[in-house]
Amino acid sequence: MAVLGIVIQQPNDTVTHIGQCLDRRFTRARFARSTAHSTLPRLAEAGRVHRTYRAPGRDRPKDRYEATAQGVEVFRSWMFELPSARPALREAMYGRIELSRPEDLPRLIKMARQEEAVSDALYKDALARLRGHAAASRQHPGDYSRQVREVLLYVDPLHWSSRSERYGLIAERLEEIALEIAAQKSGDGDG
């Protein structure tokens, strides 16, 4: 939907420029460089965009697209559709825990501690970005694009802080389980 949204906002732009906008505006999503190149032809097949210019030869990055009425309708529906169910949680660590065996605990604990450290570092980076942005935004009041992007800057530190705390709790509980298992094994050997 991000590619379709950019095409709607910037009709008749080149595939290359749409890809650059995707990278710049959705940095956190880390889309592949080829996302716009692969998505636009699929959107065209689905009737959501149409090509307004076809570059000569194999120079597809210079093709241009704009949204169809159907594409705008699909995008608007997605944009304002309320979630109807509990969102799926597909975090890799949760799957690893669910499928682990007792002998996997040391590695899982180490992974949880690493995730905790990474999240803590990302929290500090997000906080620094927020502080830097807050100082700069005082110089450009009233810019809608800037203001709406600030929403994400304000919640990023909270997200990473919460993630760091969650992984810390996971590691602590896994450590407790490992100790319980070790105590059971040593108790079994005594009897």
Residue, then its C-alpha position, 0 to 999 in steps of 0.5 A: m500500500a505504501v507504493l500505491g499511496i506514493v503514486i497517488q500523492q505523486p502521480n506520473d513520477t518515474v519508478t526510480h523516484i517512487g522507489q527513492c520516496l519509498d526509501r526516504r519516507f518509510t526508512r523504518a520498514r527497510f523496503a528492498r531497493s527493488t520494491a517499487h520496480s516489482t510492485l508497480p507492474r503487479l499494481a498495474e495488472a490488478g488495475r490499481v495503477h496504469r502506466t502513463y509513459r513507457a520508456p524505450g527499450r529496457d529502461r523500465p526505471k523511467d516508466r511513469y505510473e498514476a493511480t486508477a479510480q479503483g486504486v484510489e478506492v482500494f487505498r482509501s479503504w485500506m487507509f481508514e479500515l478499522p482492524s476487525a480482529r486481534p493483530a497477528l504477532r509474528e515475532a521470531m523470538y516468540g516462535r523460537i521459545e514456543l519450539s525450544r527444548p531445555e537444552d536450547l535455553p542458554r542460546l535463547i537467553k543469549m539471544a534475548r539479552q542481545e535483543e535487549a541490548v539492540s533495543d536499548a541502543l535503538y531507544k537511545d538513537a531514537l531519543a537523540r533523533l527526537r531531541g534533535h528534531a524537536a530543536a529543528s521543528r521550532q524553526h519550521p512551524g506549520d509544515y504538515s508533512r513535518q508535523v505528521r512525521e513527528v508523531l512517529l519520532y515521538v513514539d519511537p523511543l517508547h517503542w524501543s524502550s518497551r521492546s528492551e524491557r520485554y526482552g529483559l523480562i524474557a531473558e530473566r524468565l528463561e534464566e529462572i526456568a534454566l535454574e529450575i531445570a538444573a535444580q531438578k536434575s541435581g535433585d534427581g541425582d541425589g535420590 
